[in-house]
Amino acid sequence: MRISVIGCGYLGAVHAACMAKLGHEVVGIDVDERKIFELSSARAPFYEPGLEELLRDVQETGRLSFTTDMSAAAGSDVHFICVGTPQKKGENGADMTYVDAATMGLLPYLAAGDVVVGKSTVPVGTAARLAKLVQDQEPTAHLVWNPEFLREGHAVSDTLQPDRFVYGVEDGSEDHPAITVLDDVYATPLASGTPRLITDHPTAELVKAAANSFLATKISFINAMAEVCEAAGADVTRLADAIGMDDRIGRKFLNAGIGFGGGCLPKDIRAFMARAGELGADQALTFLREVDAINMRRRTRVVELTRELCEGTLLGKRITVLGAAFKPESDDVRDSPALSIAAQLQLQGAVVTVTDPKALPNAAKRFPELHFEPELHDAISRADALLVLTEWQQYRSLDPYALVSRVNSPRILDGRNVLDPGKWRAAGWTYRGLGRA
Ligand code: UDX
């Protein structure tokens, strides 16, 4: 099939490459010339494992191209809208500027029978509004809402082998004509057994908001338990292991630590609350305000614990922050709890050095006032305290015996509860975890 993908960020670039991998002829379109230049040269404009190899692989077939020219969408049967919906400045709601601009820009190039597929995370009601624009322009075209659930760091495999597909169509009926078109697009994963659910437009939009809210709630739940564990002298990691063995609960997303960040969960729960308010259902989501508050409290807690670790004062203390990305295997620093903590420590008088295997260029753009050191051993050298804030494998496997003589004071705060406290203490370190006695 001929496919256009509008928006080539974390979602769109991966989607375009994966659709070409599935055998389709794909054009990726974005207004950002630098991104298009990089992608056209088979280089990923951000770090995502496997993406660059995939880009090289599919570009050799000639099935994948990139452009800034929206008219390249003409002639495609299916058009995916993959642009971002960031948080509005000074408000909780989602900024729909890019989704609206992408749709308006696409309208003149729609032809009879085309299918426009929304993948961006949007406030419920958006699909109905956009469907009207599409049908006013081309009465035989359809709009399907097909939310994306990919995780950064696993984006390629999540796109090629997702847990499920959700197709939201106007009437929610199983024999809507757009369904067979989307089935052809996803023929390979469907053939291997990926389930697909047909819903109406608002249900499909809400599936995404609900899924992200549930994940955020799960993380804040365990972080709330961490607060209680600290007060009671208990260990939240053992607690998570034990409750996670109940398969109604499950162990995934029960890692207590510095909380969730990134370009999705924080802004999506806020946009969901804002939209529920507009719909008169705000009471239903007031618990998400608490989820957000618990999450933000983790950052303050880490600053306080670091002060305790440094004998009551941060002034002049050399603090090394290991990890700047919001999670490992990503260079994304949007709403990164690690960087937010680093900045707080610096504001309170500490001398902060931040290191990360991939995210330093992005981190330096966002927080130019911080000191960044790409070499792990140089970053650690002469530190008064180490803080593991993003659980990259190289930090999980640090050798406490080898490091003890490189630092000023052997103190470590494990913001992700990924180190073995017994081993670090045996090597002479003062170890603090989160929610661990
Ligand atoms: C999330 C959703 O998982 C994905 O389905 C959606 O499409 C986009 O948003 P992503 O932002 O890539 O994906 O990251 P995710 O793996 O969900 O992690 C989010 C944050 O939660 C990270 O900061 C991570 O460190 C944190 N986290 C995750 C925890 O603190 N504890 C956990 O147990 C799991």
Residues whose N, C-alpha, C, O or C-beta is under 5 A from the ligand:
A	BS01	UDX	E148 F149 L150 R151 E152 I219 F253 L254 N255 G259 F260 G261 G262 C264 L265 F326 K327
